[in-house]
């Protein structure tokens, strides 16, 4: 008698080319319609409906109806973590489909890994937090230091509240393009949201790419090179690096 999860079914679902395209597109943590997903996967609307039905049945995606439209997204962070892990394996195995194009450098520089920042900038961000004593590497991954907890509070992130969530607070996530870690978990998501709030970065509408504004590029370079100051509570421009 065979016991345990039936991974072959999930592997077969993800292994289909069209469904893999759908799941990869949804890694941007943006809900998309069946029509949009059909265009991304290069299949007909009828075919994408069959694919989405299988993904829904397996619990890999979720759907929300608004008026006449149905919007699909990844079911949860576990699915996103699985997909990012598969991307890492594919990269190590040489299964890389990116070709030289204007999009490739942008994707490698900064992109969404579900709800946190990945790519070159994401790796630099995580390593700066460790170097500056905000995070401490541990056998389990990473932990927030007392100095880090104080600084995160200054930038509007309550780490004690994050610790009450079911989600892991601070999880190093292996970056497929950099082969080093970026910051995942609830803290990684909260930090990326702060970058958006400060006007340092913007999400691209048609991909996982994250674009940094000129103000964000300058501020981020200064922030990564020095110990970060806490922002003035009355300022709406984000943290002012020292």
C-alpha positions as CSV (number, residue, x, y, z in Angstrom):
1,X,0.0,0.0,0.0
2,X,1.3,3.4,-1.0
3,X,0.9,6.3,1.5
4,X,1.6,10.0,1.4
5,X,1.0,12.9,-1.1
6,X,0.7,12.0,-4.8
7,X,3.3,14.3,-6.2
8,X,3.1,12.8,-9.7
9,X,-0.3,14.5,-10.3
10,X,1.0,17.9,-9.3
11,X,4.2,17.4,-11.3
12,X,2.2,16.5,-14.4
13,X,0.0,19.5,-14.1
14,X,2.9,21.9,-13.8
15,X,4.9,20.1,-16.5
16,X,2.4,21.0,-19.2
17,X,3.9,23.9,-21.2
18,X,0.7,26.0,-21.3
19,X,0.0,25.5,-17.6
20,X,3.6,26.3,-16.8
21,X,3.2,29.6,-18.6
22,X,0.0,30.4,-16.7
23,X,1.6,29.6,-13.3
24,X,4.8,31.6,-14.2
25,X,2.7,34.6,-15.2
26,X,0.8,34.5,-11.9
27,X,4.0,34.6,-10.0
28,X,3.7,38.4,-10.3
29,X,0.9,38.2,-7.7
30,X,-1.5,39.9,-10.1
31,X,-4.9,38.4,-10.9
32,X,-5.4,37.8,-14.6
33,X,-8.5,36.9,-16.7
34,X,-8.7,33.7,-18.7
35,X,-8.4,35.8,-21.9
36,X,-5.2,37.3,-20.7
37,X,-3.8,33.9,-19.7
38,X,-4.8,32.4,-23.0
39,X,-2.7,35.1,-24.8
40,X,0.3,34.5,-22.5
41,X,0.1,30.7,-22.9
42,X,-0.5,31.0,-26.7
43,X,-3.6,28.8,-26.7
44,X,-7.3,29.4,-27.4
45,X,-9.9,30.5,-24.9
46,X,-11.5,27.0,-24.9
47,X,-8.1,25.4,-24.2
48,X,-7.2,27.7,-21.4
49,X,-10.5,27.1,-19.8
50,X,-9.7,23.4,-19.6
51,X,-6.2,24.1,-18.2
52,X,-7.6,26.5,-15.6
53,X,-10.2,23.9,-14.5
54,X,-7.4,21.4,-13.8
55,X,-5.3,23.9,-11.9
56,X,-8.3,24.9,-9.8
57,X,-9.2,21.3,-9.1
58,X,-5.6,20.7,-7.9
59,X,-5.6,23.8,-5.7
60,X,-2.8,25.5,-7.6
61,X,-4.8,28.5,-8.5
62,X,-7.8,30.4,-7.1
63,X,-10.5,32.4,-8.8
64,X,-12.5,35.4,-7.9
65,X,-15.5,36.7,-9.8
66,X,-16.2,40.4,-10.2
67,X,-19.2,41.2,-12.3
68,X,-18.9,39.4,-15.7
69,X,-15.2,38.7,-15.2
70,X,-13.3,35.9,-13.4
71,X,-9.8,36.6,-12.1
72,X,-7.2,33.9,-11.5
73,X,-4.2,34.0,-9.2
74,X,-1.9,31.6,-7.4
75,X,-3.8,29.7,-4.7
76,X,-1.3,30.6,-1.9
77,X,2.4,31.3,-1.1
78,X,3.2,27.6,-0.9
79,X,2.5,27.3,-4.6
80,X,4.7,30.4,-5.3
81,X,7.5,28.9,-3.2
82,X,7.2,25.6,-5.2
83,X,7.4,27.4,-8.5
84,X,10.4,29.6,-7.5
85,X,12.2,26.4,-6.3
86,X,11.5,24.8,-9.7
87,X,12.9,27.9,-11.4
88,X,16.1,27.4,-9.4
89,X,16.4,23.8,-10.5
90,X,15.7,24.7,-14.1
91,X,18.3,27.4,-14.1
92,X,20.9,25.0,-12.6
93,X,20.0,22.4,-15.2
94,X,20.5,24.9,-18.0
95,X,16.8,25.1,-18.9
96,X,16.8,28.8,-19.4
97,X,14.5,30.3,-22.2
98,X,15.4,33.9,-21.8
99,X,17.1,35.4,-24.9
100,X,18.9,38.7,-25.2
101,X,16.2,41.3,-25.2
102,X,15.3,44.6,-23.5
103,X,13.2,42.6,-21.0
104,X,16.0,40.2,-19.9
105,X,18.3,42.6,-18.1
106,X,15.3,44.2,-16.4
107,X,14.0,40.8,-15.2
108,X,17.3,39.8,-13.9
109,X,17.8,43.2,-12.2
110,X,14.6,43.4,-10.2
111,X,11.4,41.3,-10.4
112,X,8.5,40.1,-8.3
113,X,9.0,36.7,-6.6
114,X,5.3,36.4,-5.8
115,X,5.0,39.3,-3.3
116,X,8.7,40.1,-2.5
117,X,11.7,41.5,-4.4
118,X,14.0,39.2,-6.3
119,X,16.8,39.7,-8.8
120,X,20.1,41.6,-8.4
121,X,18.5,44.4,-6.3
122,X,16.6,41.9,-4.1
123,X,19.9,40.1,-3.4
124,X,21.7,43.3,-2.6
125,X,18.9,44.4,-0.4
126,X,19.0,41.2,1.7
127,X,22.8,41.2,1.9
128,X,22.8,44.8,3.1
129,X,20.3,44.0,5.8
130,X,22.7,41.2,7.1
131,X,25.8,43.3,6.7
132,X,24.3,46.3,8.5
133,X,23.1,44.1,11.4
134,X,19.4,44.3,10.7
135,X,19.2,40.6,10.1
136,X,21.3,37.8,11.4
137,X,22.0,34.6,9.4
138,X,20.9,31.5,11.4
139,X,20.9,27.7,10.7
140,X,17.2,28.0,10.2
141,X,17.6,30.9,7.7
142,X,17.5,34.4,9.1
143,X,16.3,36.3,12.2
144,X,15.6,40.0,12.9
145,X,18.1,41.5,15.4
146,X,17.0,44.0,18.1
147,X,18.6,46.8,16.0
148,X,16.7,45.6,13.0
149,X,13.4,45.5,14.9
150,X,13.9,49.1,15.9
151,X,14.7,50.2,12.4
152,X,11.9,48.3,10.8
153,X,9.5,50.0,13.2
154,X,10.9,53.4,12.1
155,X,10.1,52.7,8.5
156,X,6.6,51.6,9.4
157,X,7.0,47.8,9.7
158,X,5.9,46.3,13.0
159,X,7.9,43.0,13.2
160,X,5.9,41.9,16.3
161,X,2.7,42.0,14.2
162,X,4.4,40.0,11.4
163,X,5.5,37.4,14.0
164,X,1.8,36.8,14.8
165,X,1.0,35.7,11.2
166,X,1.0,32.1,10.2
167,X,3.6,32.9,7.5
168,X,7.3,32.7,8.2
169,X,8.5,36.2,9.1
170,X,12.0,36.1,7.6
171,X,12.9,33.5,5.0
172,X,16.0,33.7,2.7
173,X,14.8,32.7,-0.8
174,X,17.4,31.4,-3.3
175,X,17.4,33.6,-6.3
176,X,17.5,31.7,-9.6
177,X,19.3,34.4,-11.6
178,X,21.8,35.5,-8.9
179,X,22.4,32.1,-7.2
180,X,22.4,34.0,-3.9
181,X,19.5,34.7,-1.5
182,X,17.0,37.5,-1.5
183,X,14.5,38.2,1.3
184,X,11.2,36.3,1.3
185,X,8.6,35.8,4.0
186,X,6.3,38.4,5.6
187,X,9.2,40.8,6.1
188,X,10.2,40.6,2.4
189,X,6.7,41.3,1.3
190,X,6.4,44.2,3.8
191,X,9.7,45.8,2.6
192,X,8.7,45.6,-1.0
193,X,5.4,47.3,-0.2
194,X,7.3,50.1,1.5
195,X,9.4,50.6,-1.6
196,X,6.2,51.0,-3.6
197,X,4.8,53.4,-0.9
198,X,7.9,55.6,-1.0
199,X,7.8,55.9,-4.7
200,X,11.1,54.1,-5.1
201,X,9.8,51.4,-7.4
202,X,6.9,50.5,-9.6
203,X,5.5,47.2,-10.9
204,X,5.5,46.7,-14.7
205,X,2.1,46.1,-16.0
206,X,2.9,43.2,-18.3
207,X,5.5,41.2,-16.5
208,X,7.2,40.4,-13.2
209,X,9.7,43.2,-13.7
210,X,10.0,45.9,-11.0
211,X,11.3,49.3,-12.3
212,X,13.0,51.7,-9.9
213,X,12.3,55.4,-10.3
214,X,15.3,57.8,-10.6
215,X,14.6,58.9,-7.0
216,X,14.6,55.2,-6.0
217,X,17.8,54.4,-7.8
218,X,19.6,57.2,-6.0
219,X,18.2,56.5,-2.6
220,X,18.8,52.7,-2.9
221,X,22.4,53.1,-4.0
222,X,23.0,55.4,-0.9
223,X,21.1,53.1,1.3
224,X,23.0,49.9,0.3
225,X,26.3,51.7,0.7
226,X,25.8,53.0,4.2
227,X,23.9,52.3,7.4
228,X,20.3,53.3,6.8
229,X,18.7,56.2,8.8
230,X,15.1,55.9,9.9
231,X,12.8,58.2,7.9
232,X,11.4,61.4,9.4
233,X,7.8,60.4,10.6
234,X,6.5,63.6,9.0
235,X,8.0,63.0,5.6
236,X,6.2,61.2,2.8
237,X,9.2,60.8,0.6
238,X,10.5,57.6,2.3
239,X,13.7,57.1,4.2
240,X,16.5,59.5,3.8
241,X,19.8,57.6,3.6
242,X,22.7,59.1,5.5
